[in-house]
Amino acid sequence: MALSLIYFTPSLVAQTPQNNDPQTVQFTVTQMGCSNDQKILETALYRKKGVKKVTIEGESVTVTYNPSKITVDALKSVIENTGTCEDPNDKIHKVKSSTP
């Protein structure tokens, strides 16, 4: 007599957010002095997957992004870890506040 065992393993599908609608967040950032620093920050943000649009006016940084590809915390981290034109290792930009 032959004995057969059949195992059933349900497949698990990772749930990923399906919200691909762009979101906009505005940050108030310190030490946004010269236009070169603004351009460096703008470039750093655009290099991140999911960033659609960046507008910098004075201390106001507005980012339109895809929330299924990047988070607000990740955007904040990019801002605070971007150097300046005088010293690329100087991380002087600090996010004072953000509004969705």
Sequence and secondary structure as in RCSB ss.txt:
>XXXX:A:sequence
MALSLIYFTPSLVAQTPQNNDPQTVQFTVTQMGCSNDQKILETALYRKKGVKKVTIEGESVTVTYNPSKITVDAL
KSVIENTGTCEDPNDKIHKVKSSTP
>XXXX:A:secstr
                    S EEEEEEES   SHHHHHHHHHHHHTSTTEEEEEEETTEEEEEE TTT  HHHH
HHHHHT   SS TT     EEEEE 
